[in-house]
């Protein structure tokens, strides 16, 4: 009740004051009728804000803003085409850039409007007229506070510098409009600028006001859909109290902690911005020289510290001409004396006698960038009122217009429909949020060119940023802009591991594993089984299969060698069959030679089979062929060396007893028995481990198709038995190394055994060490082929040379040779022996005097001597060891070679030769 009482008193007093104040008299006492029809209010920061939200010293920019409104109203009143018959009066208040002061001035407008509505003055001319609306305030905080109050009485408000997106809320600020774009467009422009320089890690400093909070909120919202991250977000008090130097020192320390963020966005007023620059320069001098400042829509006509060289400034785009700027400044200076509030501090100092200041301002004063937008705000009221009157075909202002809420609501609806080209060069028309539709910004950079000044660097319009110069410089001493990123890009084969789950800009690079590819989100993902990543790791593809073939690098050489070896073996077998009745073939043992050739052929064939692409059938043949071929070869060699060793061991023991199992049939039977044992082992192995092909990966990027037994040591099962036979062969070869020259084949068998051991001792480490299955298979095939080749060369090549190229040596005597290295007795030796025994000294004289003995004596003596020695040898043989000739005769008789120990078939040629002599 008390509130209602006092509010009624205030209304009555104001009603009386308004009616009484508006009626004036001239000096002569005559009555003067008021000329104003409507009132247009204005709230400007004519004075600066001081401590405790009090008013400080006058501001030159505030005076320009005030005069801009007066200038625009005068132009409208002088325009006969715009609002004819209607005169606009002004009622301007000082907000001192303070929310509390702006709220107080807004209440003045509300009270005056309420008084006008309650008094219901019968003659509108007796008052200054109804309130058309209010221009102001200059910041988002003051505008928001005023708009929330004006909504009560539905008073239309047009701001000229309030950019907070909070004011787009039509439920709370339904009667608020503005002739500048909101911060949504500004943040989009900032993000595009950062993208131009590849910055993705930025810090933000803002004032704790409606403007600062909403700007950062909008910036955070937009960065979520971009690649930008905000390292530090620091605020300082503004609405409730003034920020202190300690606050900015704290912010400087925070910026230093996020030193990777070399770009700092500032949403603050001019005074606080200077304090921030100074604090960073003092506390973090090295950081201050590296920072790139991005400033939000501040006037570029003011002085800035040179430390921020390279900074960017986003200012609202205007297209006012130089002529208008000079005209405005000139008229402002003319009326400067009439402006009651003179600045005594700011960017230019003034003397107490303001009448002498005007000439000094002419050389330095520039028009404030806010002036065009203030003029646009004033004209928006005029166009809205004109549209409202045209809608109802009115020629003069009705008495009831704007005197009640309903009519003021109609005026606000008319404001939404205006459209004209303003002094700023923008098309003034409002969207649903009450904001001008056009969103244009000038991008300026603070450069040094003799002096530090702002230079146009680009423009932002239609949601597109365009820089005039793609090669912008940072500072005079440092041309390149700093790199403002949290983490450098990872290599092509590395994934990004964010330091923070919500961070898009800070990460640790980790190299992907061998079988991993990179997803579009640059995360490593393992390829499916039997696949590997492509060269640029964007996907996976099937791993190429490496395998043995007859024509690849693994199998070609072995295949050619095996094929040639098989041809040679077949040719050798054909030659042995053709010359099977010759002494050299009979002496070598035909049956064992054929078995040995068959083993060598199987070894070559197995090398050829092993060079094919593995299948279950190929794997089966390989397992059958390797063990069987070696067993057949070594079994034949073992039988040969064992037979010779047993015969000569018996002769050394002294008894010429019969040696068992040395006939050709028994030798073949023994060889086949040894070979059969190997077949049993192989068949059992095939049953226990069925042949199969498997995929083997020696490395993660390689895939090989091989027989399953090659991947482990189970393959050595079939090689143990042939290795045992080989060692026994080596033993017998060493044991029979001193056999007579007629049996020098034992030496070749020994060489074969020794070299084969060396081959397999070299093969075994290669087989187990290498992880490449084709290489392991190739080593096995090479070992097979080389072993077969060694056996073929040492055991059959000499025979082929004698048979084909030296047939004169393919005789019984050449094959038998002499025993123990003794020279063979010739015909002359025999003659000399007979002469020595039967003729005594005469025989010696005959020989000495080179006289020939008679033919009859020589023949008689030779036969007698030989028969005598044969008889003696037979007699002594029953009492002593058999001679080597007897052993030889026995061996070859068992071989059915037809070679005996006599030399009678050689006597006749010798005699013929002697007779010829």
MARMIVO-256861 format. One record per residue (C-alpha): residue in three letters; x, y, z. Coordinates in steps of 0.05 Angstrom, whole numbers, padded with zeros to 5 digits, always signed. Each point is the difference from the previous one (the first is absolute). Layout:
# MARMIVO-256861
alaXYZ/...
This chain:
# MARMIVO-256861
unk+00000+00000+00000/unk+00057+00047+00015/unk+00031-00015-00068/unk-00066+00017-00035/unk-00006+00064+00040/unk+00069+00025-00016/unk-00005-00020-00073/unk-00065+00041-00005/unk+00035+00059+00031/unk+00058-00006-00050/unk-00049-00003-00058/unk-00039+00062+00025/unk+00063+00040+00010/unk+00028-00019-00068/unk-00067+00016-00032/unk+00001+00069+00030/unk+00073+00011-00018/unk-00008-00022-00072/unk-00062+00043-00011/unk+00029+00060+00035/unk+00069-00007-00032/unk-00024-00005-00071/unk-00039+00066+00003/unk+00048+00058-00006/unk-00004+00075-00014/unk+00044+00045-00041/unk+00036+00058+00034/unk-00055+00047-00020/unk-00052-00041+00038/unk-00034-00030-00062/unk-00019-00074+00001/unk+00043-00048-00042/unk-00031-00064-00028/unk+00046-00061+00001/unk+00025-00024-00068/unk+00018-00073+00016/unk-00047-00056-00014/unk+00038-00063+00022/unk+00059-00015+00044/unk+00058-00045-00019/unk+00042-00021+00059/unk+00073-00016+00002/unk+00048-00031+00050/unk+00075+00008-00014/unk+00064-00008+00041/unk+00016+00074+00000/unk+00044-00008+00061/unk+00044-00058+00016/unk-00013-00049+00056/unk+00038+00012+00065/unk+00008-00040+00064/unk-00063-00028+00032/unk-00039+00010-00065/unk+00002+00075+00006/unk+00009+00049-00058/unk+00070+00022-00016/unk+00027+00051-00049/unk-00034+00017-00066/unk+00019-00041-00061/unk+00011+00031-00069/unk-00030-00062-00033/unk-00061+00005+00045/unk-00010+00072-00022/unk+00004-00021-00073/unk-00052-00054+00012/unk-00046+00050+00033/unk+00009+00050-00057/unk-00010-00055-00052/unk-00071-00009+00026/unk-00013+00075+00000/unk+00029+00004-00070/unk-00045-00056-00026/unk-00063+00029+00032/unk+00015+00068-00030/unk+00007-00031-00069/unk-00067-00036+00008/unk-00035+00063+00023/unk+00028+00037-00060/unk-00023-00054-00049/unk-00069+00018-00026/unk-00010-00069-00031/unk+00013-00038+00064/unk-00052+00010+00055/unk-00031+00065-00027/unk-00036+00039+00054/unk+00034-00039+00056/unk+00057+00029+00040/unk+00047-00045+00040/unk+00027+00024+00065/unk+00058-00033+00037/unk+00008-00021+00072/unk+00071-00024+00013/unk+00028-00031+00063/unk+00070-00019+00022/unk+00011-00073+00019/unk+00073+00010+00021/unk+00011-00069-00031/unk-00031-00029+00063/unk-00056-00050+00005/unk-00029+00033+00062/unk+00001+00069-00032/unk-00031-00027-00064/unk-00054-00035+00041/unk-00015+00066+00036/unk-00007+00037-00066/unk-00045-00054-00028/unk-00045+00009+00061/unk-00004+00074-00017/unk-00027-00017-00069/unk-00050-00050+00030/unk-00025+00050+00052/unk-00008+00056-00051/unk-00038-00048-00046/unk-00044-00022+00058/unk-00013+00072+00020/unk-00019+00018-00072/unk-00047-00060-00002/unk-00033+00015+00067/unk-00007+00075-00009/unk-00037-00005-00067/unk+00018+00071-00020/unk-00056+00029-00043/unk+00047+00041-00042/unk+00062-00038-00024/unk+00032+00066-00018/unk+00003+00017+00074/unk+00053-00055+00010/unk+00063-00022-00036/unk-00040-00057-00030/unk-00002-00075+00011/unk+00064-00041+00004/unk+00016-00030-00068/unk+00055-00045+00027/unk+00071-00001+00026/unk+00067-00004-00037/unk+00053-00037+00041/unk+00036-00026+00038/unk+00070-00005-00025/unk+00016-00069+00029/unk-00037-00066+00004/unk-00004+00001+00075/unk-00033+00069+00004/unk-00045-00016-00059/unk-00023-00066+00030/unk-00016+00033+00066/unk-00039+00056-00032/unk-00036-00047-00048/unk-00026-00043+00057/unk-00031+00063+00032/unk-00027+00029-00066/unk-00036-00066-00013/unk-00047+00017+00058/unk-00027+00063-00034/unk+00013-00027-00071/unk+00048+00056-00015/unk+00040-00011-00064/unk+00076+00002+00008/unk+00053+00000-00055/unk+00073-00013+00019/unk+00057+00023-00043/unk+00058-00040+00031/unk-00031-00058+00040/unk+00023-00066-00033/unk-00016-00053+00052/unk-00040-00059-00028/unk-00039+00002+00065/unk-00041+00057-00028/unk-00028-00046-00053/unk-00047-00029+00052/unk-00066+00031-00021/unk-00036-00025+00061/unk+00044+00041+00046/unk+00019+00056-00048/unk-00059+00002-00047/unk+00004+00076-00010/unk+00075+00004-00011/unk+00032+00011-00068/unk+00071+00015-00022/unk+00035+00027-00061/unk+00063-00042+00009/unk+00006-00076-00010/unk+00004-00047+00059/unk+00062-00036+00023/unk-00020-00064-00035/unk+00027+00029-00065/unk+00062+00027+00035/unk+00018-00068+00028/unk-00009-00033-00068/unk+00047+00052-00030/unk+00052-00013+00056/unk-00003-00075-00012/unk+00011+00009-00075/unk+00059+00046+00013/unk+00031-00052+00045/unk-00010-00052-00054/unk+00035+00044-00051/unk+00064-00002+00043/unk-00010-00073+00022/unk-00010+00020+00073/unk-00041-00049+00040/unk+00021+00015+00072/unk-00023+00067+00027/unk-00011+00035+00066/unk-00057+00047+00017/unk-00003+00059+00049/unk-00067+00033+00011/unk-00036+00048+00045/unk-00052-00029+00047/unk-00059+00034-00034/unk-00057-00018-00044/unk+00043+00016-00060/unk+00060-00041+00023/unk-00038-00059+00027/unk-00044-00009-00061/unk+00058+00011-00048/unk+00040-00055+00033/unk-00061-00045+00004/unk-00013+00009-00074/unk+00074-00010-00015/unk+00001-00066+00039/unk-00062-00022-00037/unk+00031+00013-00068/unk+00067-00031+00017/unk-00035-00067+00015/unk-00016-00006-00074/unk+00070+00022-00022/unk+00072-00022+00012/unk+00014+00056+00050/unk+00013-00010+00074/unk+00001+00051+00055/unk+00061-00008+00045/unk-00015+00053+00054/unk-00066+00036+00012/unk+00012+00056+00050/unk-00048+00055+00022/unk+00006+00063+00041/unk-00055+00038+00037/unk-00036+00055-00036/unk-00074+00009+00016/unk+00004-00003+00075/unk+00068+00032+00011/unk+00061+00024-00036/unk+00056-00048-00014/unk+00065+00011+00038/unk+00072-00007-00022/unk+00006-00065+00040/unk-00056-00031-00041/unk+00038+00013-00064/unk+00066-00026+00030/unk-00037-00064+00016/unk-00025-00005-00071/unk+00071+00012-00027/unk+00025-00058+00041/unk-00055-00045-00027/unk+00017+00019-00071/unk+00072-00017+00014/unk-00020-00069+00024/unk-00034-00012-00067/unk+00060+00025-00038/unk-00016-00043-00061/unk-00061+00043-00012/unk+00033+00059-00034/unk-00066+00032-00021/unk-00044+00035+00051/unk-00071+00024-00014/unk-00023+00059+00042/unk-00072+00019+00014/unk+00008+00063+00042/unk-00007+00075+00001/unk+00056+00046-00019/unk+00023+00019+00070/unk+00004-00071+00026/unk+00033-00022-00064/unk+00057+00049+00012/unk+00009-00027+00070/unk+00004-00070-00027/unk+00054+00019-00050/unk+00040+00035+00053/unk-00004-00058+00049/unk+00023-00051-00050/unk+00057+00045-00022/unk+00024+00008+00072/unk-00009-00071+00025/unk+00015-00040-00063/unk+00043+00043-00046/unk+00024-00058-00043/unk-00070-00026-00008/unk-00026+00069-00016/unk+00045+00004-00061/unk-00027-00066-00026/unk-00075+00010+00010/unk-00048+00016-00056/unk-00059+00039+00028/unk-00069-00003-00033/unk-00043+00058+00023/unk-00075+00003-00005/unk-00034+00059-00036/unk+00038+00057+00032/unk+00011+00068-00032/unk+00063+00003-00041/unk+00004+00076+00007/unk+00032-00004+00069/unk+00071-00009+00022/unk+00026-00070+00017/unk+00066-00022+00032/unk+00053-00019-00051/unk+00012-00066+00037/unk-00061-00030-00034/unk+00029+00008-00069/unk-00028-00054-00045/unk-00068-00002+00036/unk-00065-00006-00038/unk-00062+00043+00012/unk-00071-00016-00021/unk-00040+00064-00008/unk-00070+00009-00026/unk+00000+00015-00074/unk-00020+00071-00021/unk+00001+00036-00065/unk-00004+00072+00023/unk+00035+00048-00046/unk+00058+00045+00018/unk-00043+00060-00017/unk-00052-00020+00051/unk+00054-00012+00052/unk+00030+00069-00011/unk-00069+00032+00001/unk-00019-00035+00064/unk+00065+00018+00035/unk-00007+00072-00023/unk-00071+00007+00026/unk+00019-00035+00064/unk+00055+00050+00012/unk-00047+00058-00015/unk-00049-00024+00053/unk+00054-00022+00046/unk-00009+00061+00045/unk-00074-00015+00008/unk+00014-00070+00026/unk-00004+00008+00075/unk+00044-00058+00020/unk+00072+00008-00020/unk+00052-00056+00004/unk+00059+00012+00045/unk+00033-00067-00010/unk+00007-00052-00054/unk+00043-00002-00062/unk+00005+00077-00006/unk+00007+00046+00059/unk-00041+00063+00004/unk+00010+00066+00035/unk-00053+00029+00046/unk-00015+00053-00051/unk-00035-00045-00050/unk-00009+00057-00049/unk+00074-00003-00016/unk-00001-00076-00010/unk-00040-00002-00064/unk+00056+00024-00046/unk+00048-00052+00029/unk-00050-00056-00014/unk-00006+00015-00074/unk+00067-00032-00017/unk-00007-00064+00040/unk-00074-00015+00010/unk-00030-00057-00041/unk-00072-00022-00003/unk-00018-00057+00047/unk-00017-00065-00036/unk-00064-00003+00039/unk-00029+00062-00031/unk-00029-00032-00064/unk-00035-00054+00041/unk-00030+00053+00047/unk-00027+00037-00060/unk-00029-00064-00028/unk-00034-00013+00068/unk-00032+00069-00001/unk-00024-00008-00071/unk-00030-00068+00016/unk-00050+00035+00047/unk-00018+00051-00053/unk-00013-00055-00053/unk-00039-00042+00049/unk-00045+00059+00018/unk-00009+00018-00073/unk-00019-00071-00018/unk-00051-00002+00057/unk-00032+00065-00023/unk-00002-00023-00073/unk-00033-00064+00021/unk-00059+00039+00030/unk+00004+00056-00053/unk+00014+00052+00054/unk+00026+00069-00017/unk+00013+00022+00071/unk+00016-00034+00066/unk-00063-00023+00037/unk-00008+00023+00072/unk-00003-00071+00026/unk+00060-00026-00038/unk+00055-00028+00045/unk-00039+00020+00062/unk-00020-00071+00018/unk+00032-00069-00003/unk-00042-00023-00058/unk+00021+00056-00046/unk+00073-00009+00022/unk-00006-00073-00017/unk-00025+00019-00070/unk+00060+00046-00007/unk+00047-00058+00018/unk-00033-00043-00054/unk+00011+00056-00050/unk+00074+00002+00020/unk+00007-00073-00022/unk-00021+00018-00071/unk+00046+00058-00015/unk+00051-00004-00056/unk+00047+00056-00022/unk+00073+00010-00015/unk+00033+00032+00059/unk+00057+00048+00009/unk+00045-00060+00016/unk-00011-00027-00070/unk-00039-00060+00026/unk-00071-00017-00017/unk-00038+00013+00064/unk-00052-00053+00009/unk-00009-00046+00060/unk-00006-00075+00004/unk-00043-00038+00050/unk+00051+00012+00055/unk-00003+00075-00010/unk+00070+00002-00029/unk+00021+00031-00065/unk+00003-00054-00054/unk+00066+00022-00029/unk+00062-00029+00034/unk+00062+00035-00025/unk+00067+00012+00033/unk+00064+00034-00018/unk+00063-00038+00018/unk+00056+00046+00017/unk+00072-00014+00021/unk+00044+00042+00045/unk+00062+00013-00041/unk+00062+00043+00003/unk+00012+00043-00061/unk+00038+00060+00028/unk-00053+00002+00054/unk-00045-00054+00030/unk-00070+00002-00029/unk-00057-00044-00020/unk+00000-00022-00073/unk-00057-00034-00036/unk+00018-00074-00009/unk-00065-00031-00021/unk-00076-00002+00003/unk-00052-00049+00026/unk-00067-00001-00035/unk-00052-00053-00017/unk+00033-00048+00049/unk+00065+00002-00041/unk+00067+00028+00021/unk+00044+00032-00053/unk+00070+00025+00014/unk+00028+00053-00046/unk+00071-00025+00008/unk+00016-00073+00007/unk+00071+00016+00023/unk-00014+00039+00062/unk+00058+00013+00047/unk-00001-00008+00075/unk+00050+00052+00023/unk+00054+00041-00032/unk+00054-00041+00035/unk-00036-00067-00010/unk-00036-00009-00065/unk-00029-00069+00013/unk-00061-00007+00045/unk+00008-00046+00060/unk-00028-00070-00005/unk-00058-00003+00049/unk-00013-00075+00006/unk-00001-00047+00059/unk+00031-00059-00036/unk+00034-00007-00067/unk-00030-00045-00053/unk+00018-00073+00006/unk+00036-00039-00054/unk-00040-00037-00052/unk+00008-00066+00036/unk-00018+00026+00070/unk-00065+00007+00037/unk-00023+00057+00044/unk-00010-00016+00074/unk-00034+00060+00032/unk+00029+00024+00066/unk-00070+00016+00021/unk-00063-00036-00022/unk-00032+00066-00019/unk+00061+00030-00033/unk+00004+00002-00076/unk+00065+00037-00003/unk+00047-00031+00052/unk+00023-00070-00012/unk+00058-00048+00002/unk+00023-00034-00064/unk+00007-00076+00002/unk+00025-00039-00060/unk-00049-00052-00024/unk+00019-00072+00003/unk+00020-00038-00063/unk-00069-00028-00014/unk-00040+00063+00018/unk-00029+00054-00045/unk-00025+00070+00017/unk-00075+00014+00004/unk-00028+00067-00024/unk+00005+00021+00073/unk+00075-00015-00003/unk-00004-00059+00048/unk+00037-00065-00012/unk-00043-00061-00015/unk+00024-00070-00013/unk-00011-00029-00070/unk-00042-00063-00008/unk+00035-00067+00000/unk+00047-00012-00059/unk-00002+00073-00020/unk+00050+00057+00008/unk-00005+00077-00006/unk+00013+00034-00065/unk+00057+00049-00011/unk-00036+00061+00028/unk-00036-00040+00054/unk-00069+00021-00022/unk-00026-00071-00005/unk+00019-00074-00005/unk+00010-00049-00056/unk+00015-00074-00005/unk+00072-00018+00014/unk+00033-00027-00064/unk+00013-00074+00007/unk+00073-00021-00007/unk+00010-00072-00023/unk+00044-00045-00040/unk-00011-00005-00074/unk+00042-00026-00057/unk+00011+00070-00027/unk+00009+00046+00060/unk+00065+00020+00031/unk-00002-00057+00050/unk-00015-00058-00046/unk+00029+00018-00069/unk+00073-00016+00014/unk-00015-00065+00037/unk-00049-00021-00054/unk+00051+00010-00056/unk+00054-00037+00038/unk-00047-00057+00017/unk-00025-00005-00072/unk+00071-00003-00027/unk+00020-00051+00052/unk-00058-00045-00018/unk+00019+00002-00074/unk+00072-00018+00018/unk-00022-00057+00044/unk-00044-00028-00055/unk+00056+00007-00050/unk+00049-00034+00047/unk-00047-00058+00012/unk-00008-00009-00074/unk+00076-00001-00010/unk+00010-00051+00056/unk-00053-00045-00030/unk+00032+00005-00069/unk+00070-00015+00026/unk-00022-00049+00054/unk+00048-00054-00024/unk+00062+00043+00003/unk+00051-00011+00056/unk-00011+00068+00033/unk-00075-00011+00005/unk+00007-00071+00026/unk+00054+00020+00049/unk-00044+00055+00032/unk-00058-00047+00014/unk-00057+00011-00048/unk-00058-00012+00047/unk+00023+00047+00055/unk+00018+00052-00052/unk-00070-00002-00028/unk-00030+00008+00070/unk+00047+00057+00014/unk-00020+00034-00064/unk-00073-00008+00018/unk+00012+00033+00068/unk+00036+00058-00033/unk-00057+00007-00050/unk-00050+00002+00058/unk+00040+00054+00034/unk-00001+00043-00063/unk-00073-00014-00010/unk-00016+00019+00071/unk+00036+00066-00009/unk-00043+00013-00060/unk-00064-00020+00036/unk+00019+00044+00060/unk+00005+00061-00044/unk-00075-00003-00017/unk-00056+00037+00035/unk-00016-00039+00063/unk-00062-00044+00001/unk-00018-00060+00041/unk+00024-00046-00056/unk+00065+00038-00009/unk+00013-00002+00075/unk-00012-00076+00000/unk+00049-00011-00058/unk+00052+00044+00034/unk-00004-00040+00064/unk+00004-00065-00038/unk+00056+00022-00046/unk+00050+00031+00047/unk+00009-00057+00047/unk-00005-00055-00052/unk+00049+00031-00049/unk+00054+00010+00052/unk-00012-00068+00030/unk+00007-00035-00068/unk+00064+00037-00016/unk+00034-00011+00067/unk-00024-00072+00005/unk+00033-00017-00067/unk+00064+00035+00020/unk+00000-00035+00068/unk-00008-00069-00032/unk+00057+00014-00047/unk+00049+00024+00052/unk-00020-00054+00050/unk+00011-00056-00051/unk+00070+00023-00018/unk+00018+00011+00073/unk-00022-00070+00020/unk+00039-00033-00057/unk+00065+00036+00015/unk-00007-00008+00075/unk-00006-00075-00011/unk+00062-00002-00042/unk+00039+00036+00053/unk-00022-00050+00052/unk+00033-00054-00043/unk-00056-00049-00016/unk-00027-00004-00070/unk-00069-00018+00024/unk-00064+00013-00037/unk-00030+00070+00013/unk-00075+00000+00005/unk-00050+00049-00031/unk+00047+00029-00051/unk-00035-00025-00062/unk-00040+00050-00043/unk-00067-00029+00022/unk+00016+00003+00073/unk+00026+00071-00007/unk-00065+00023-00034/unk-00040-00036+00054/unk+00038+00034+00056/unk-00008+00068-00034/unk-00075-00010-00008/unk-00007-00021+00073/unk+00034+00064+00023/unk-00045+00040-00047/unk-00063-00035+00025/unk+00014+00020+00071/unk-00001+00073-00022/unk-00066-00010-00036/unk-00031-00027+00064/unk+00024+00063+00037/unk-00028+00046-00054/unk-00068-00034-00003/unk-00007+00002+00075/unk+00017+00074-00001/unk-00052+00014-00053/unk-00053-00035+00041/unk+00017+00036+00065/unk+00008+00069-00033/unk-00042+00003-00064/unk+00029+00045-00053/unk-00031+00070-00005/unk+00015+00070-00023/unk+00001+00057+00050/unk+00009+00076-00001/unk+00063+00021+00036/unk+00017+00072+00019/unk+00075+00010+00012/unk-00017+00073+00012/unk-00066+00034+00009/unk+00002+00029-00070/unk+00017-00064-00037/unk-00042-00062-00014/unk+00029-00065-00027/unk-00036-00062-00024/unk+00042-00060+00019/unk-00006-00073+00019/unk-00018-00007+00073/unk+00061-00041+00020/unk+00047+00055-00022/unk-00023+00045+00056/unk+00031-00044+00054/unk+00055-00051+00010/unk-00044-00061-00014/unk+00029-00003-00070/unk+00065-00026+00028/unk-00033-00065+00018/unk+00010-00030-00069/unk+00072+00026-00003/unk+00025-00034+00063/unk+00004-00069-00031/unk+00035+00023-00065/unk+00048+00040+00043/unk+00017-00064+00039/unk+00013-00037-00065/unk+00044+00057-00024/unk+00043-00003+00063/unk+00009-00075-00008/unk+00021+00012-00072/unk+00051+00050+00024/unk+00027-00051+00049/unk+00009-00055-00053/unk+00027+00049-00050/unk+00054+00019+00049/unk+00013-00073+00017/unk+00011-00020-00073/unk+00042+00059-00019/unk+00063-00045-00012/unk-00031-00049-00049/unk+00039-00017-00063/unk-00004+00046-00059/unk-00048-00046-00034/unk-00050+00019+00054/unk+00010+00075-00001/unk-00076+00008-00005/unk+00000-00004+00076/unk+00037+00066+00000/unk-00055+00032-00041/unk-00052-00029+00046/unk+00039+00031+00058/unk+00002+00068-00035/unk-00074-00004-00012/unk-00015-00016+00072/unk+00046+00055+00027/unk-00028+00055-00045/unk-00071-00022+00013/unk+00013+00007+00075/unk+00026+00070-00012/unk-00061+00018-00041/unk-00048-00024+00054/unk+00039+00032+00056/unk-00007+00066-00037/unk-00073-00012-00017/unk-00024-00016+00070/unk+00015+00068+00032/unk-00030+00037-00060/unk-00063-00042+00005/unk-00011+00015+00074/unk+00024+00072+00003/unk-00038+00029-00058/unk-00072+00021+00011/unk-00017+00004-00073/unk-00035-00064-00020/unk+00014+00007-00075/unk+00073+00010+00018/unk-00002-00061+00045/unk-00032-00041-00056/unk+00052+00027-00049/unk+00057-00019+00048/unk-00029-00071+00004/unk-00006-00005-00075/unk+00071+00026-00010/unk+00027-00049+00050/unk-00035-00057-00036/unk+00025+00022-00068/unk+00071+00012+00023/unk+00004-00067+00035/unk-00026-00035-00062/unk+00048+00039-00044/unk+00060-00018+00044/unk-00017-00074-00002/unk-00010+00003-00075/unk+00066+00036-00013/unk+00045-00043+00043/unk-00032-00068-00013/unk-00021+00003-00072/unk+00035+00057-00035/unk+00069-00036-00002/unk-00033-00062-00030/unk-00035+00042-00053/unk+00066+00032-00019/unk+00033-00068-00010/unk-00059-00031-00036/unk-00011+00059-00048/unk+00067+00033-00007/unk+00054-00051+00021/unk-00024-00069-00022/unk+00073-00025-00001/unk-00002+00000+00076/unk-00064-00040+00002/unk+00041-00066+00003/unk+00011-00053+00052/unk+00072+00020+00015/unk-00016+00074+00004/unk-00058-00014+00046/unk+00041-00048+00044/unk+00066+00040+00003/unk+00055-00024+00048/unk-00001-00018+00072/unk+00030+00042+00054/unk+00029+00046-00050/unk+00050-00053-00029/unk+00020+00009-00073/unk-00029-00054-00047/unk+00052-00051-00023/unk+00015+00006-00074/unk+00027-00051-00050/unk+00071+00026+00007/unk-00003-00009+00075/unk-00019-00073-00009/unk+00056-00012-00050/unk+00052+00030+00045/unk-00025-00043+00057/unk+00006-00064-00040/unk+00069+00017-00025/unk+00024+00015+00070/unk-00026-00066+00027/unk+00020-00049-00057/unk+00061+00030-00033/unk+00037+00031+00058/unk+00057+00047-00020/unk-00012-00013-00073/unk-00068+00028+00004/unk+00029+00061+00033/unk+00051+00007-00055/unk-00055-00007-00052/unk-00040+00054+00032/unk+00062+00043+00012/unk+00025-00008-00071/unk-00071+00011-00026/unk-00002-00067-00034/unk-00067-00029-00013/unk-00017-00069+00029/unk-00031-00052-00045/unk-00075+00000-00005/unk-00008-00071+00022/unk+00042+00010+00063/unk-00038+00061+00019/unk-00068-00032-00010/unk+00021-00063+00037/unk+00030+00039+00056/unk-00060+00045+00007/unk-00050-00056+00001/unk+00041-00041+00048/unk+00009+00059+00046/unk-00072+00020+00000/unk-00025-00071+00012/unk+00048-00008+00057/unk-00023+00064+00033/unk-00072-00018-00010/unk+00012-00067+00034/unk+00037+00032+00057/unk-00054+00051+00009/unk-00053-00054+00003/unk+00039-00039+00051/unk+00015+00059+00044/unk-00072+00025-00006/unk-00024-00057+00042/unk+00047+00022+00055/unk-00001+00076-00003/unk-00045+00060-00018/unk-00033+00003-00069/unk+00033+00046-00048/unk-00033+00064-00023/unk-00007-00031-00069/unk-00041-00056+00030/unk-00044+00050+00037/unk-00010+00039-00064/unk-00017-00063-00038/unk-00051-00019+00053/unk-00032+00068+00000/unk-00007+00004-00074/unk-00022-00072-00006/unk-00057+00017+00048/unk-00015+00060-00043/unk-00003-00047-00061/unk+00048+00046-00034/unk+00039-00054-00036/unk+00066+00030+00023/unk+00052-00050+00029/unk+00068+00007+00030/unk+00040-00029-00059/unk+00036+00038-00053/unk+00006-00055-00053/unk-00045+00037-00048/unk+00052+00054+00001/unk+00061-00044-00016/unk-00009-00007-00073/unk+00000+00074-00016/unk+00060+00007+00045/unk+00036-00054-00036/unk-00018+00029-00066/unk+00026+00066+00024/unk+00064-00033+00024/unk+00009-00039-00063/unk-00006+00063-00038/unk+00054+00029+00041/
